[in-house]
C-alpha cells in the first residue's frame, strides 16, 4: 500500500475520508469496531463532504467537520472513472436528509 501525505486541496471527488475525534462516542465506536477510526465521509468536491451523523445523512463544509478530528486518513480507489465518481456522489446526495 502506498502512503502519501496530501492537503485538503488535493482531495478528489469520491475520496473516502476516515477520521476520529476525542469525543466519547468516537471512543465507543473505535472500541466496538476494533478500529482506529470512528467515522467515514465521502468527498463530493468543492470542499463539501457527505456523511451520516445520527440521525441523518447530511452534507457539510469539510473545514467545519474536520476541525475536531484528531487524525484523518484518505482512501482513493484507483481506476474509478469520472462517471463512476459522479454516480457515487449523486447517490450519496440522494440519501441526504434520510435517516440512518
N, C-alpha and C positions, 0 to 999 in steps of 0.2 A: 504494500500500500504506500502510495506516495503522499507525503505530508508536506504542506506548503502553507506559510502564513499569508493571509490576504487581508485587505482592508474592506470596509463596508462598500466602498466604491467599486470593488472588483467582483461583488456578488453578481450572479446571473439569474435570470428568471428560471424558476424550477429548482434552485438550490434548496436543500433541506438544512435547516439550522437547528442544531441541538444545543440545549443550554441547561443551566441550573442556577438557582439562587440560594440565598441563605434562609429563605422562608421555611417555616415548619412543614408546610405541605410538600415542598421540594424534597426535604429530607425523608419524608414518609414515602414519597414516590420512588426515590432512589433506593431506599431500603427494600421496599416491596418488590421492585423490579431487578434488584441486584445490578444497578447501573450507576454510572457516574453522572448521567443526565436525567433530568426530570421533565423536560418539555421539548416539544418539536414545533417548528414553524416552517412555513413554505414561503420562499421569497418570490414575490409577484412582480418585482421591478418597481422603479420609481420610488425606492425607499419604503415600499409597502410590504407587509407580511400578512399572511393569513394563518390564524391559529385558533385552536379550540381551547377556550378558557371557560370552565364550568360557570354557567350552564349553556353557553352558546359558542358558535363559530363566529369569529369577527376578523376584520382587517384593521390594521393599525400601522402607524409610523414606526419604522424599525428603531429609530433613535429613542423613542418613548419606551418601547418594551425592553430594549437591551440595557437600559441604564441600571437595572438592578441585577443583571447577570453577573455571576461570579466567574464563569468561563463559558465559552461558546465554541462550537465546532461546526464547520460547514461541510456537508457532503454534496458532491456533484456527480450525478450519474453520467458516465461517459456515453457518448453516442446518441443522446436524445436529440431529435430534430426540433427545430423551432415550432413546427406544427404540434408535435407531442407536448412540448412545454406549454404552448398556448392552451391545448386541451386540458392539461393537468390544472393549470391556473384557473381556467374557465370553470371547471368542475368544482374546484375549491371555493370560488366566489359564489357559485350557486348554493353552497352549503351555508353561506353567511346568514346569520340570524337563526339558523336551525339549532335545535338542542343537541347536546352530546350525550 
